[in-house]
Amino acid sequence: ETVPYDKHQVYAISVTQGGKDGPTFVANINTHENPVKAALSWIIDRSNVNFGARDFQEKATLKARIHIHNLGYDLSQLIPYLIHFDTIEKGTNLYSARGKYIDLVQEGGDEPRPRSIELFFVDTLKLIPKALSEFGEMFKLDQCKEFMPHNMMTSDLVFKRKGIVSREKLLREVKGRGSAWAGKARKAVRARAAATAARSEADVKGGQALTAKAARLEERAREVEKEAEVEEEKAVKARDNRVTLFRNLERWGCEVAPGKYDMIKYSSCYCRIDTQVLKAGFEKFRDMILEGFAIDVHSHVSIASLADRYYQDEGVYRGV
C-alpha cells in the first residue's frame, strides 16, 4: 500500500511464500523508513532457510519468482532497490522483469557481508486479466477482496497522525452518493415526461417538426435514464463500501479508542488479504491449466503465450 500523492511512499507491503502466509511489513512512521527493504530481505531469509549466512557464498545463487497483480505500479516502488534490472515489454505493456537485490548480513562480531538474490517478477494480471475482486467468485475461494479508501491515505495521515482517524472523518471521506442518484433520478423523470408530452403532441397534430422534436426528446430521455442507472450503481457501491469499511474496522480490531481508528493497521490487513487472494487464485489457476492442458503457467508470462503453447501442442500451426 502506498501514499498515492506526489512522490508515492510505500507504507505497507505483504509477502507470502510456499504454503504459509507471510508477514506484512509496515513503514517506520517516525523515520519514514521504507518497508520494501525489510520485505526483500525476508525473501532472502526464506530462500536461504536451509543454510546459514556463513557458507552463503559457497552455494548456488539464490533465485525467487515473485507474482504481482498489476506489476507496473508495484515495480516502480521496487526499482530503487534493485541492480542489473531488465524488463520484458511490448508497447506500453509490462509482462515481467528481472533484477538483483543485495543486502548485508552480520553474525556475532563478524564483519557484515553481502548476500544477494536474483528476482524474477511476473505480472499475474497478464495471465489472469481480471481484478482481484473477481478472484473469489472465479476460483471459488473463501477469501474475497475488501474495500480500501486509498485516496484518504495521505502522507499527513500516515506519517504525522500515525494513521489515526476519527469516525466522522471516515464518513466524510467515504462519501455516499444518494443525493447525486436522487438528482439524476428527478432529472430522468422530467426528461421522460417531456418526451412523452412531445410524442403525444406529434401524434395529435402531426407534422415533421413536431415528430423531429419528439425524437430528440426521446433520445435525451434515454440518455438521462441511463445516467440515472449508472448513478444508482455508484450509490449502491458507495453504500456497500461504507458498510464493508466499518464492518472490517471492527472485525480487524482497528478501533483504538471510542470513534478512533488505526488506518495503518487496517491497510496492513487489507494488504495481507490481497496477497492471500492472489496466492490462492493463482495456485488454483495453475492447477486448472495443468490438469486441463498439461501446461505449466510458470513457463509463460501472458495468457496469449499460454494460448500459443496450447495451439502448438494441438498442431494448429502444422502446415502453416
VMD Tcl script that draws the C-alpha trace (Angstrom):
set ca {
  {0.00 0.00 0.00}
  {1.26 3.49 -0.83}
  {0.50 7.12 -0.17}
  {-0.96 7.92 -3.63}
  {0.11 11.57 -3.83}
  {3.21 13.45 -5.03}
  {6.16 11.10 -4.53}
  {4.39 7.85 -3.76}
  {5.56 6.35 -0.45}
  {5.21 2.68 0.44}
  {3.93 2.24 3.98}
  {2.80 -1.42 3.93}
  {3.87 -4.45 1.91}
  {2.69 -8.04 2.33}
  {4.55 -11.12 1.09}
  {3.98 -14.86 1.26}
  {5.89 -17.96 0.25}
  {5.06 -21.62 -0.09}
  {2.13 -22.98 1.87}
  {2.13 -20.41 4.65}
  {1.09 -16.78 4.81}
  {4.00 -14.39 5.20}
  {4.34 -11.18 7.17}
  {3.19 -7.66 6.38}
  {5.92 -5.03 6.75}
  {4.91 -1.51 7.78}
  {6.91 1.69 7.42}
  {8.52 3.23 10.49}
  {6.19 6.18 10.98}
  {8.89 8.10 12.87}
  {11.77 7.74 10.38}
  {9.64 7.17 7.20}
  {11.83 4.09 6.62}
  {10.56 2.21 3.59}
  {9.36 -1.36 4.34}
  {10.44 -2.63 0.89}
  {13.97 -3.46 2.08}
  {12.61 -5.46 5.00}
  {10.34 -7.43 2.65}
  {13.15 -8.16 0.18}
  {15.48 -9.25 3.00}
  {12.73 -11.56 4.29}
  {12.58 -13.17 0.83}
  {16.34 -13.81 1.02}
  {15.94 -15.27 4.51}
  {13.19 -17.61 3.37}
  {15.12 -18.66 0.27}
  {18.24 -19.20 2.40}
  {16.46 -21.13 5.15}
  {18.43 -24.36 4.68}
  {21.90 -22.96 5.21}
  {23.47 -20.16 7.20}
  {24.96 -16.90 6.00}
  {28.48 -18.17 6.77}
  {28.54 -20.58 3.84}
  {26.23 -18.46 1.72}
  {28.79 -17.65 -0.98}
  {29.62 -21.32 -1.43}
  {26.08 -22.10 -2.52}
  {24.37 -21.54 -5.84}
  {22.93 -18.09 -6.46}
  {19.56 -17.69 -4.79}
  {16.60 -17.04 -7.05}
  {12.95 -16.25 -6.42}
  {9.89 -15.84 -8.60}
  {7.54 -13.10 -7.42}
  {3.94 -12.73 -8.56}
  {2.43 -9.24 -8.55}
  {-1.02 -8.33 -9.87}
  {-0.54 -5.20 -12.00}
  {3.25 -5.28 -11.93}
  {3.93 -1.84 -13.39}
  {2.91 0.18 -10.35}
  {4.41 -2.03 -7.65}
  {7.63 -2.48 -9.61}
  {8.15 1.29 -9.69}
  {8.47 1.12 -5.90}
  {10.99 -1.76 -6.06}
  {13.34 -0.48 -8.78}
  {15.40 1.79 -6.46}
  {16.49 -1.32 -4.51}
  {17.48 -3.48 -7.49}
  {20.55 -3.76 -9.72}
  {21.04 -5.47 -13.10}
  {17.45 -4.57 -13.83}
  {15.71 -5.63 -17.07}
  {12.15 -5.96 -18.33}
  {10.06 -7.75 -20.95}
  {7.70 -5.23 -22.51}
  {5.54 -4.86 -25.61}
  {4.38 -1.37 -26.36}
  {3.13 0.04 -23.08}
  {2.54 -3.40 -21.56}
  {4.98 -4.74 -18.96}
  {4.96 -8.52 -18.71}
  {7.88 -9.39 -16.47}
  {11.11 -8.05 -15.03}
  {14.39 -9.24 -13.55}
  {16.70 -7.69 -11.01}
  {19.12 -8.49 -8.20}
  {18.75 -7.39 -4.60}
  {21.76 -7.16 -2.26}
  {21.79 -6.62 1.48}
  {24.29 -7.09 4.32}
  {24.18 -9.82 6.95}
  {26.13 -9.87 10.18}
  {26.67 -12.76 12.58}
  {28.02 -12.07 16.03}
  {31.07 -9.86 15.88}
  {31.89 -10.70 12.25}
  {32.13 -8.01 9.63}
  {28.89 -7.52 7.67}
  {28.99 -9.48 4.43}
  {26.85 -9.03 1.33}
  {24.28 -11.53 0.18}
  {22.11 -11.34 -2.90}
  {19.16 -12.88 -4.66}
  {18.03 -12.79 -8.28}
  {14.36 -11.89 -8.55}
  {12.03 -12.67 -11.44}
  {8.81 -10.65 -11.35}
  {5.69 -11.81 -13.21}
  {2.57 -9.73 -13.79}
  {-0.26 -12.13 -12.97}
  {-2.71 -9.63 -14.48}
  {-1.31 -10.61 -17.90}
  {-2.08 -14.27 -17.18}
  {-5.39 -13.71 -15.38}
  {-6.77 -10.45 -16.81}
  {-9.32 -9.90 -14.06}
  {-9.40 -7.72 -10.97}
  {-8.53 -9.37 -7.65}
  {-12.06 -8.53 -6.51}
  {-13.31 -11.11 -9.02}
  {-11.00 -13.94 -7.89}
  {-13.29 -15.16 -5.10}
  {-16.18 -15.95 -7.40}
  {-13.98 -17.03 -10.31}
  {-11.92 -19.56 -8.36}
  {-14.47 -20.42 -5.63}
  {-12.28 -19.01 -2.85}
  {-13.20 -18.40 0.76}
  {-11.33 -15.10 0.64}
  {-12.62 -12.04 -1.11}
  {-11.09 -8.66 -1.80}
  {-12.13 -5.96 0.66}
  {-12.62 -2.21 0.36}
  {-9.73 0.22 0.86}
  {-10.21 4.04 0.83}
  {-6.90 4.70 -0.94}
  {-7.49 8.40 -1.56}
  {-7.63 9.28 2.13}
  {-4.21 7.71 2.87}
  {-2.20 10.92 2.70}
  {1.36 11.43 3.94}
  {-0.06 13.56 6.73}
  {-2.39 10.79 7.92}
  {0.19 8.01 7.63}
  {3.34 9.67 8.97}
  {2.18 12.65 11.05}
  {-1.05 11.36 12.56}
  {0.23 7.76 12.66}
  {-2.78 6.52 10.75}
  {-5.30 7.50 13.42}
  {-8.56 8.90 12.07}
  {-11.98 9.70 13.53}
  {-15.26 8.10 12.54}
  {-16.51 11.50 11.36}
  {-13.51 11.87 9.05}
  {-14.07 8.40 7.60}
  {-17.73 9.16 6.93}
  {-16.76 12.37 5.11}
  {-14.05 10.67 3.05}
  {-16.06 7.56 2.12}
  {-18.98 9.55 0.79}
  {-22.37 8.21 -0.08}
  {-23.88 9.08 -3.46}
  {-27.57 9.03 -2.54}
  {-28.12 12.72 -3.25}
  {-26.42 12.52 -6.65}
  {-28.54 9.50 -7.54}
  {-31.73 11.28 -6.42}
  {-30.82 14.31 -8.53}
  {-30.26 12.20 -11.63}
  {-33.49 10.29 -10.99}
  {-35.54 13.51 -10.80}
  {-33.89 14.73 -13.98}
  {-34.75 11.46 -15.71}
  {-38.41 11.73 -14.64}
  {-38.63 15.26 -16.08}
  {-36.93 14.22 -19.32}
  {-39.26 11.25 -19.72}
  {-42.33 13.47 -19.08}
  {-41.15 15.97 -21.70}
  {-40.55 13.19 -24.23}
  {-43.97 11.65 -23.58}
  {-45.72 15.01 -23.96}
  {-43.86 15.75 -27.19}
  {-44.76 12.34 -28.61}
  {-48.45 12.86 -27.74}
  {-48.44 16.30 -29.37}
  {-46.81 14.91 -32.51}
  {-49.34 12.09 -32.67}
  {-52.27 14.54 -32.40}
  {-51.05 17.40 -34.56}
  {-48.65 15.61 -36.86}
  {-46.03 17.48 -38.82}
  {-42.33 16.87 -39.44}
  {-41.13 19.47 -36.94}
  {-43.11 18.04 -34.01}
  {-42.10 14.49 -34.91}
  {-38.41 15.51 -35.01}
  {-38.78 17.29 -31.66}
  {-40.36 14.21 -30.11}
  {-37.48 12.06 -31.43}
  {-34.86 14.43 -29.94}
  {-36.59 14.48 -26.56}
  {-36.96 10.70 -26.59}
  {-33.23 10.29 -27.26}
  {-32.44 12.76 -24.48}
  {-34.76 10.95 -22.05}
  {-32.99 7.66 -22.73}
  {-29.59 9.29 -22.16}
  {-30.66 10.77 -18.82}
  {-32.27 7.50 -17.73}
  {-29.01 5.70 -18.50}
  {-27.10 8.29 -16.48}
  {-29.51 7.73 -13.58}
  {-28.93 3.97 -13.77}
  {-25.16 4.49 -13.66}
  {-25.52 6.85 -10.69}
  {-27.72 4.29 -8.94}
  {-25.00 1.65 -9.36}
  {-22.43 4.07 -7.91}
  {-24.70 4.87 -4.99}
  {-25.21 1.18 -4.19}
  {-21.47 0.54 -4.43}
  {-20.66 3.53 -2.21}
  {-23.16 2.30 0.39}
  {-21.69 -1.20 0.28}
  {-18.15 0.20 0.60}
  {-19.06 2.12 3.74}
  {-20.69 -0.93 5.28}
  {-17.66 -3.07 4.40}
  {-15.22 -0.50 5.76}
  {-16.82 -0.18 9.19}
  {-17.52 -3.90 9.42}
  {-13.83 -4.68 8.83}
  {-12.58 -1.91 11.10}
  {-14.39 -3.75 13.88}
  {-13.54 -7.26 12.67}
  {-9.80 -6.49 12.40}
  {-9.60 -4.74 15.76}
  {-8.75 -1.31 14.35}
  {-10.67 0.81 16.86}
  {-8.01 2.20 19.22}
  {-10.37 4.46 21.19}
  {-14.10 5.24 21.00}
  {-14.68 6.63 17.48}
  {-10.93 6.50 16.61}
  {-9.46 4.02 14.12}
  {-5.97 2.87 13.11}
  {-5.93 3.00 9.31}
  {-2.35 1.71 9.08}
  {-3.45 -1.48 10.80}
  {-6.48 -1.58 8.52}
  {-4.25 -1.13 5.45}
  {-1.95 -3.91 6.64}
  {-4.89 -6.32 6.99}
  {-6.23 -5.30 3.59}
  {-2.79 -5.76 2.02}
  {-2.44 -9.22 3.56}
  {-5.86 -10.25 2.21}
  {-4.83 -9.05 -1.26}
  {-1.80 -11.33 -1.05}
  {-3.88 -14.28 0.15}
  {-6.41 -13.82 -2.66}
  {-3.69 -13.57 -5.31}
  {-1.82 -16.60 -3.97}
  {-4.90 -18.82 -3.67}
  {-6.32 -17.71 -7.03}
  {-3.08 -18.14 -8.95}
  {-2.46 -21.58 -7.45}
  {-5.99 -22.63 -8.42}
  {-5.45 -21.24 -11.93}
  {-2.15 -23.11 -12.29}
  {-3.72 -26.38 -11.13}
  {-6.62 -25.97 -13.58}
  {-4.30 -25.38 -16.55}
  {-2.05 -28.28 -15.58}
  {-5.00 -30.62 -15.22}
  {-6.83 -29.46 -18.34}
  {-3.96 -28.87 -20.77}
  {-0.76 -30.26 -19.17}
  {0.84 -26.82 -19.41}
  {2.63 -25.11 -16.53}
  {1.77 -21.41 -16.41}
  {5.14 -20.78 -14.73}
  {6.67 -21.16 -18.20}
  {4.64 -18.24 -19.58}
  {4.18 -14.54 -18.87}
  {0.86 -13.88 -20.62}
  {-2.42 -15.58 -21.49}
  {-1.54 -15.06 -25.17}
  {1.71 -17.00 -24.72}
  {-0.22 -19.72 -22.91}
  {-2.75 -19.97 -25.74}
  {0.06 -20.10 -28.32}
  {1.65 -23.03 -26.48}
  {-1.69 -24.84 -26.49}
  {-2.09 -24.28 -30.24}
  {1.40 -25.67 -30.82}
  {0.68 -28.76 -28.73}
  {-2.56 -29.32 -30.65}
  {-0.83 -28.99 -34.02}
  {-2.82 -25.96 -35.09}
  {0.21 -24.49 -36.88}
  {1.16 -27.63 -38.80}
  {1.49 -26.91 -42.50}
  {1.28 -23.17 -41.96}
}
mol new
graphics top color blue
foreach p $ca { graphics top sphere $p radius 0.5 }
foreach p [lrange $ca 0 end-1] q [lrange $ca 1 end] { graphics top cylinder $p $q radius 0.2 }
display resetview
